[in-house]
Amino acid sequence: MGLYAFVDVPQPHPMVMIKDKVFVVIAAYNEAAMIGDVVASVRRIGYPVVVVDDGSKDATAQVARTAGALVIRHPFNLGQGAALQSGIDLALLSGAEVIVTFDADGQHDAADIPRMANALAEDNVDFILGSRFLRPSSNIPPLRRLLLKAATVFTRVTTGLRLTDAHNGLRAMTRRGAGAIRLRQNRMAHASEFLAQIGASGLHYVERPVTIHYSAYSIAKGQKTSDSVVILLDLFARALYR
């Protein structure tokens, strides 16, 4: 699996019940420029962070470790789905009761983590799915908005899940929910696969509004339009095959 670097696990944020262990899992590939700030923002509010360095060629692992994360390193790039699965597996082995997935590029707001973690108990569900479309937002690039809407329609048709945002990386899940997830799509298509597995599990979910910060850096790190089209076609073909 790679090298493990363990750090002291702090007490959970006061907004989360003490009995719950909330781990934040971040998949990262060549994110040395941002990963330190992202990890620090989560650590400041008291959560343990698992960063999976997915074969980066830069100092992502070192920067994340210095910022206070527990780091796993893949020896070569396997893709975001594989990285998230490695992080989820380690969090479960470490005793996590709640797992939150969080992006490495600075798009997500750490202040949303306690709200989503608390909502699992408040709504008695196993998954809380973040949505950028439940809160007014004018800074979503037009082409990305169009692709996200198309992906949402596709997800509704293929999974039956009534969602407003099918490709949001900010999610919270209970230990039981995490146990129902086994990501096999190693590239960006894992987001649709994740939702398909929620639908197949029969476990309950709700969406909650989250804030997305678009910057020149995060937009540059995002997937290309051609990649998005390939993902949609690949998932559609797999749905027909099943």
C-alpha positions in Angstrom: 0.0 0.0 0.0 2.9 2.4 0.7 4.3 4.3 3.6 2.2 5.3 6.6 2.9 8.3 8.8 0.8 8.6 11.9 0.0 11.7 13.9 -1.8 12.3 17.2 -5.5 12.2 16.7 -7.2 15.3 18.3 -10.5 15.4 20.0 -13.5 15.9 17.7 -14.9 19.4 17.1 -17.3 20.4 19.9 -20.2 20.5 17.5 -19.9 16.7 16.9 -20.8 14.2 19.6 -17.8 13.1 21.6 -18.5 9.4 20.9 -18.1 10.0 17.2 -14.7 9.8 15.6 -14.9 12.0 12.5 -12.1 11.4 9.9 -11.6 13.6 6.9 -10.3 11.8 3.8 -8.5 13.8 1.1 -7.3 12.3 -2.2 -4.3 14.3 -3.6 -2.3 14.2 -6.8 0.4 16.9 -7.3 -1.2 19.2 -4.8 1.8 20.5 -2.9 0.8 24.1 -3.6 -2.5 23.8 -1.8 -2.6 20.7 0.4 -0.9 22.3 3.4 -3.5 25.0 3.7 -6.4 22.5 3.1 -5.1 20.2 5.8 -4.5 23.0 8.2 -8.0 24.4 7.7 -9.5 21.0 8.8 -7.0 20.5 11.6 -7.8 23.9 13.1 -11.4 22.8 13.8 -10.2 19.6 15.4 -10.5 16.7 12.9 -8.0 14.0 12.1 -7.1 14.1 8.4 -6.1 11.2 6.1 -4.4 12.3 2.9 -3.8 9.7 0.2 -0.9 10.9 -2.0 -1.8 9.2 -5.3 1.6 8.8 -6.8 2.5 12.6 -6.8 5.7 13.7 -8.4 5.9 16.8 -6.1 6.1 17.2 -2.4 2.4 16.6 -1.7 3.1 13.9 0.9 5.7 15.8 2.8 3.6 19.0 2.9 0.5 17.2 4.1 2.4 15.4 6.8 4.0 18.6 8.0 0.5 20.2 8.2 -0.7 17.4 10.5 -2.2 14.7 8.2 -1.9 11.0 8.4 -0.5 10.2 5.0 -0.7 7.1 2.7 1.3 7.0 -0.5 0.4 5.1 -3.6 3.6 4.2 -5.4 2.1 5.3 -8.7 -1.1 7.2 -9.8 -4.2 5.1 -9.6 -6.8 7.8 -9.8 -9.1 9.6 -7.4 -11.5 6.7 -6.8 -8.7 4.4 -5.8 -7.2 7.1 -3.5 -10.5 7.7 -1.8 -11.1 4.0 -1.3 -7.6 3.7 0.3 -8.4 6.6 2.6 -11.8 5.2 3.6 -10.3 1.8 4.4 -7.6 3.4 6.6 -10.1 5.6 8.4 -12.3 2.5 9.1 -9.3 0.6 10.4 -8.4 3.6 12.6 -11.8 3.5 14.3 -13.7 6.2 12.4 -17.5 6.4 13.1 -18.0 9.2 10.5 -16.0 9.8 7.4 -16.0 13.0 5.4 -14.5 13.2 1.9 -12.9 16.5 1.0 -11.2 17.9 -2.1 -7.5 18.8 -2.1 -7.6 21.9 -4.3 -9.1 24.4 -1.9 -12.7 24.4 -3.3 -14.3 23.1 -0.1 -15.0 25.0 3.1 -14.0 23.3 6.3 -16.8 25.0 8.1 -19.2 22.7 6.3 -17.7 19.6 7.9 -19.3 19.8 11.3 -22.7 20.7 9.8 -22.6 17.6 7.5 -21.3 15.3 10.3 -24.0 16.5 12.6 -26.7 16.1 10.0 -26.1 12.3 9.8 -27.5 12.0 13.3 -30.0 14.8 13.0 -31.6 13.3 9.9 -30.9 9.6 10.8 -29.3 8.8 7.5 -26.0 7.1 6.5 -25.0 9.6 3.8 -25.0 13.4 3.6 -24.2 14.6 0.1 -23.0 18.2 -0.5 -24.7 20.3 -3.2 -23.5 23.6 -4.6 -26.9 24.1 -6.2 -28.9 24.3 -3.0 -27.3 27.6 -2.2 -27.2 30.6 -4.6 -23.9 30.7 -6.4 -22.9 33.0 -9.3 -19.3 31.9 -9.6 -19.7 28.5 -11.2 -18.1 28.7 -14.7 -20.9 28.3 -17.3 -19.5 25.3 -19.1 -18.9 23.5 -15.8 -22.4 24.3 -14.7 -23.7 22.7 -17.9 -21.6 19.6 -17.5 -22.6 19.2 -13.9 -26.3 19.5 -14.7 -25.9 16.9 -17.5 -24.1 14.5 -15.0 -26.9 15.1 -12.5 -29.6 14.1 -15.1 -27.6 11.0 -16.0 -27.3 10.0 -12.4 -31.0 10.4 -11.8 -31.8 8.2 -14.8 -29.2 5.5 -13.9 -29.4 5.3 -10.1 -32.9 6.7 -9.3 -31.3 9.1 -6.7 -33.1 12.5 -6.7 -30.1 14.8 -6.5 -29.2 18.3 -7.5 -25.4 17.8 -7.7 -24.0 14.5 -8.8 -20.3 15.3 -8.7 -19.6 17.1 -5.4 -16.6 15.7 -3.6 -17.8 16.9 -0.1 -19.7 14.0 1.5 -20.2 12.6 5.0 -21.0 9.0 5.8 -21.5 6.8 8.8 -19.3 3.8 9.4 -22.1 1.6 8.1 -22.4 3.8 5.0 -18.7 3.7 4.3 -18.8 -0.1 4.6 -21.3 -0.2 1.6 -18.8 1.7 -0.6 -16.2 -0.1 -2.7 -14.9 2.1 -5.5 -13.7 0.3 -8.6 -13.7 3.2 -11.0 -10.2 4.5 -10.5 -10.6 7.8 -12.4 -13.1 10.6 -12.1 -16.1 8.4 -12.9 -15.9 7.2 -9.3 -18.3 10.0 -8.3 -21.1 8.4 -10.3 -20.1 5.0 -9.1 -20.2 6.2 -5.5 -23.8 7.4 -6.0 -24.8 4.1 -7.7 -23.5 2.2 -4.7 -25.6 4.4 -2.4 -28.6 3.6 -4.5 -27.9 -0.1 -4.5 -27.3 -0.2 -0.7 -30.8 0.9 0.2 -29.3 3.2 2.9 -30.8 6.6 3.4 -29.2 9.8 2.2 -30.0 13.6 2.0 -28.4 16.5 0.3 -27.2 19.6 2.2 -25.9 22.9 0.8 -22.2 23.4 0.8 -19.9 26.3 -0.4 -17.6 25.8 -3.4 -14.8 28.3 -3.8 -13.7 28.5 -7.5 -10.3 29.9 -8.1 -7.9 29.9 -11.0 -6.0 27.1 -9.3 -9.0 24.9 -8.7 -10.4 25.5 -12.2 -7.0 24.6 -13.8 -6.9 21.4 -11.7 -10.4 20.4 -12.8 -11.1 17.8 -15.4 -11.2 18.8 -19.1 -14.5 18.9 -21.1 -13.4 15.9 -23.2 -12.7 13.9 -20.0 -16.2 14.7 -18.8 -17.8 13.5 -22.0 -15.7 10.3 -21.9 -16.8 9.6 -18.3 -20.5 10.0 -19.2 -20.2 7.7 -22.2 -18.2 5.1 -20.2 -20.7 5.1 -17.4 -23.7 4.9 -19.8 -22.1 1.9 -21.5 -21.5 0.2 -18.2 -25.1 0.8 -17.1 -26.4 -0.8 -20.3 -24.0 -3.7 -19.9 -25.3 -4.4 -16.4 
